[in-house]
Amino acid sequence: MKPVFVDTSGFYAFLDGTDPFHAQARELWLRARDEKWLLFTTNYVVHETWALIQARLGWDAVEDWLDALLPMCEIVWVDETLHRLGMARARQARERRLSLTDCVSFEVMTSRNCSEAVADDEHFRKLGYLLPAKG
């Protein structure tokens, strides 16, 4: 199975029909289901996504995400080592808009030899992480 990381932007765009990445995200989620990708994310992304969806789209959208999308993903629980690696990456990069959550995500992706992500985030692209290729 193809390992594919899911970022907050990938979850959010699927749920928000006005998001510029919505159509692509929807197509990627359908392919993930049909092609049985091994989707994974982190508990940091879960926390970030929950807050974003709740604030922008409301509780019904949170429930849709919890019931339909999140169960398709393995949640990687960030331990102290991953947290420290993410902090080191963020401190080295010193970019104003690069979050600790993203840096931890990159560490998890690296540890799993994963180069594809359902993400619409400049930092993923900058590091060479790609949208999943058509099989």
Summary of the structure (lengths in Angstrom):
residues: 135
radius of gyration: 14.1
end to end distance: 11.4
largest distance: 39.2
contacts: 413
relative contact order: 0.22
helix: 60%
strand: 13%
